[in-house]
Amino acid sequence: MAVKITWLGHASIKIEHGQKIIYIDPWKVKGPKADIILITHSHFDHYSADDIKDLSSADTIVVGTEDIPLAKNKIIPGKSVTVKDIIIETVPAYNVDKQFHPKNNGWVGYVVTIGEKRIYCSGDTDRIPEMEGLKVDVACLPVGGTYTMDAASAIQAVYDIKPKHVIPIHYGEVAGTKKDAEKLLSIKTSQVHVLDPGQSIEI
């Protein structure tokens, strides 16, 4: 059974496998109720209490960093938890040459293992050493610059991670444009998917 990954715009991702639905950083999102919602950090374009409430049922589990009030499951970088039989690993997410996402804030990206596939959604980050050797099938990486790495750094991050598939994210709303995402099409070692909001890939 395939895993379906949908880019919902900006940094919002939906992962589906069978009946399971996972959202990562839903913002301005409409859709079916979630089994799991993962929040990378508390900036407004990643942590939207209204979206979380709209996408939650009584059974939804919200996972997030210490600064996420609605997260019942609090996590820190470099850890692994199992939620509803899905393995969720946290990877540090931080800036190396700007001040928007300090490393000591403990903010994260996620590697979700579902349907024997590993999907990495990096959160707001620059290219960092912790990306090397993640062994993932899909990497969702920011390309907008300003607050995160730009397209040039994202290309280098792809070479570090070596995923089978790449989905550029974090552009079109706060910083960056589709042209930034399209710069990743120069990569030949991974399959790059420049999606429109609401478009999906299946792996």
N, C-alpha and C positions, 0 to 999 in steps of 0.2 A: 504494500500500500504506500502510495507516494506521500511525501510531506509537501504541503502547499505553503508558500511564503508570499505574503502580500505586502507591498509597500503602500502605506496609507497616507503618505505625504510627510514631509519634514523628517522626523526621526521615528515615526510610528510604524511598527511592524506587527503583522498578525501571522502566527504560525498555526497551521491546522494539520492534524493527523487523525484520521478516523473521526470520532466525535469530539476529540480534544481541541480546545481553542486556547491559544496563549497570545496575549497582547504584550508588547514591549513599548513603554513610553507613549501610551495613547493620548493624543491631543487633537481636538476637533474631529473625533472619530465617532461614527455610528456603526453599529453592527450587532451580531448576536452576543449573548452573554458569554463571559470568559470562564474557563476553568482556572486559569492562572493569569495574573497581571504582574509584570515585572517592571519596576521603576529604577532607572539608573542613578538619578539624583534629583534634587528638589527645584531646579530651575523651572520656570513656568511652562516652558515649551516641552517639558518632559514629565513633570508631575502636575497633572490636572485632576484635582479632586472631583470635579464635575464629571469628567470622562470616566474616571474609575467607578463612580457611583452608578453612572448610566450603564456601564458594561458589566456590572457585578450582579450576581444572584446571591442567595444565602450560602451557596457552596463555593463561591469564588475565593481563592486564596491570593492575597496581595503580598508580594515580596518586594522589599526595597531597602535602601540604606537607612542609617540611623535617623536621618533628617526627614523621613517620609512618615507623616502622622498616620496615614491610613494603612501602612504596612504592618500586618500582624507578625509577619516573619521578617525580622531584621537581619541583614547580612553585612559582611565586610569583605574587602578584596581578598582574593586568593583562597576562597573556601568553596566547598561543594555541599549542596543540600539536595535531598530527594523530596519532591512535592508531587503528590498524586502519581507516583511511579515514574516521574520525569526527573532526570538528573539535571540540575542547574548549577553551573560553576560560575564563580565571579572572577573577573579579570580587572585589575586596576584600570582606571580611566582618569587621565590627568593631562594638563598642559605642561610642556617643557620650556616654552619660551614666551608664555603669556600668563596672566594672573586669574583668568576666569574660572579655572578648574584646578585648584591646588591639590597636589598629591595627598597632603595630610587631611583633606576633607573625607577621604575614604570612599569616594564615589567609584562606580563600577561600570563595566560592560558585562554581558552574560554570554556563556556558551550553554545552549540548550541541547540536550541529547534526547531525541524523540524519533521513533521509528527507525532506529539505528543510524540516524543522520545527526550530524553536529552542526548547529547554526550559531555563529558568533555575531552578536550585535554589540558594537564596541562602546556605546555611550559616547559622551562628549570627550574626546581625547585627541591628543597628537599621536604621531607614530612613537611608540614606546617599546622598550626591549621586551616587555612581558608578552608582546604579540608573537614573538618567534616561537615556533614549535607548537602552536595550538592544535594542529591536526584537525581542522574543521572542513566540512563540505561546503559551507556557505559563509562568507564574511560580508556583513552589512557595515559599511564604513562611511564616516562623514567626509564630505569633500568641499564644504562651503567656505572653509577658511574663517578668518576673524576669530571665532570662538573655539574652533577645532582645527585639525589639520586641513590643508588645502589639497587639491587634486594631485599635485606633484608628490606631496608626502604620502598621500593615500596609495599612489602607485608603488612607492617604495615599501609601504606596509604590506601590500599584496605580495610583493616578492619575499618579504619576511615570513608571511603566514602560509603562502602557497595553497590557498583554498581552491576547490574545483570551480566554485561559482562566486561572483562578487556582485553585490547590489549597492551602488552608491546611494547615500542618504544624507540628510541634514543639509538640504539646499532648497531654494525656492520660496522659503518663508522668511526666515530670520537673516540668513546670509547665503550667498552663492546662488548659482543658476544652473539650469540644465546643461549649459555649456561646460560647466565645471565637471558634472557627472560624465559627460561625453568624452572628456580627456582620458578617462580610464579605458576607453575602447582601444587605446593603443596597446594595452596589455594582451599578450598572446599566450601566456602561461595559464591563464584562468579564463573561464567564460564570464564575460561581463554583461550584466543585464541592466540597461538604463530604462527604468520603468516610469510610466505615468502613475499618478496616485490611483490606487485601486487595482493596478495590474499585479499579476502573480507569476511566479515560476513554480514548477513542480520538480522535485528531485527524488 
